[in-house]
Amino acid sequence: MPARDRLAAARAQRAQMVHPTVQPTSQIPSPPPQIPSPPPQDLSPPSRIPSPEPTYTREQPVNDGRQLTTTSFLEQASSIQDGIKLLDERIAQISQVNRHRFNETDAEAQASNAELDNLINRTRDLAQDLKNKIQYLQVGTATGDDAQMRQNRISFIRVKFSEALQNYQHIAQEGRSRLRDRVERQVRIVKADATPEEIKMIVDGGGDQIFAQAMLSSTRYAESKAIYGEVRIRQQELQRMESTLAELTQLFSDMAAMVEQQDQAITTTENTAREVEEDTRKGLEYTIEAVFHARRYRRARWICCGLVVICCLVLAIVLGVVFGTRAKK
């Protein structure tokens, strides 16, 4: 190798040792920062039945046969009135659901029925509990110095409770009427010449053979089947309405019985008060008569004493005259 080439090679080796060549490396892109995914959202439609505030407790006091104190009576009465307000709210919720469910599909109607069943069950339990508490309050209010105040308060509570039940009964009757009209319209679509007896049979929960025949003979099988499914749902709602109305009728009967019991208790108390007043009046008459006789007796005794004294004086005078005359002789 020529000397010049060896010198150039040595210089190149020295330069590489001083400034080493850095081989380029492949750039690996760093992963982007992880963005936390938002929590899953509930896409189900919100319930139309809001949960009421727990403003009423359902603890049933134990009736040990003793009369309630005034403080305990007022506390129980206030608790019952809070329960009646909650009952009014739940009845309004039932009315709201009844108004909206007639425009729902079958799936929405089934969901509404589940919500409505839950609300109706809670309303029924609340009404029964209020009835028991009113009865308990009435039992502990038979006598006492503030009996009139208690009777007036119980009468006011009974009126408010009866008004709530009447409103509930009106809503149930209205809902039942609308359900029957809806079922009748659906039946008329499937079978236009349905008789009133057939419609009543379907409303009462039967009539499967009517729909079976209509679906076999109709060219709109799918529509008839859909209507049959809706009618079945409405039949269940009607049965629930009938059950609710029967329970309300029983509650009205229980309230009437409570009114009669309180009337009997009031009548007994009034009779006892009249008897006590009559006995007091007679006792006063006997006392006045006894005082009159006692005064006459004392006056007669003083008169007798006076007569005795007068007789003694007369006798003394007579004896003095007689003995004085004999002494002179």
Number of C-alpha atoms within 10 A of each C-alpha: 5 6 8 9 10 11 11 11 12 12 12 11 13 12 12 11 10 8 9 10 9 6 6 6 6 6 6 6 6 6 6 6 6 6 6 6 6 6 6 6 6 7 6 6 7 8 10 14 16 9 9 11 7 8 10 17 12 13 8 11 11 7 12 8 9 9 17 20 13 16 9 12 18 15 11 18 19 14 17 24 18 15 22 24 16 20 22 20 15 22 22 15 19 23 18 14 17 20 12 12 16 13 9 12 11 16 10 13 19 15 15 20 20 12 16 20 15 13 18 19 12 14 20 16 13 20 22 15 18 22 20 15 20 21 19 18 24 23 19 19 23 18 15 14 8 11 16 14 13 22 18 11 16 20 16 13 18 23 13 16 25 17 14 19 21 15 16 23 20 14 20 24 16 15 19 21 14 16 21 21 13 17 24 19 14 17 24 14 13 22 17 10 10 14 11 10 9 16 20 15 14 22 24 14 16 14 14 13 10 18 18 14 12 18 19 11 10 14 10 12 14 11 14 22 16 11 19 21 13 19 23 17 16 22 20 15 18 23 15 17 22 15 13 19 19 13 16 20 15 12 17 17 12 15 19 14 12 18 17 12 15 20 12 12 17 17 12 13 15 12 12 12 12 12 12 12 12 12 12 12 12 12 12 12 12 12 12 12 12 12 12 12 12 12 12 12 12 12 12 12 12 12 12 12 12 12 12 12 12 12 12 12 12 12 12 12 12 12 12 11 12 11 11 11 10 8 8 6 5
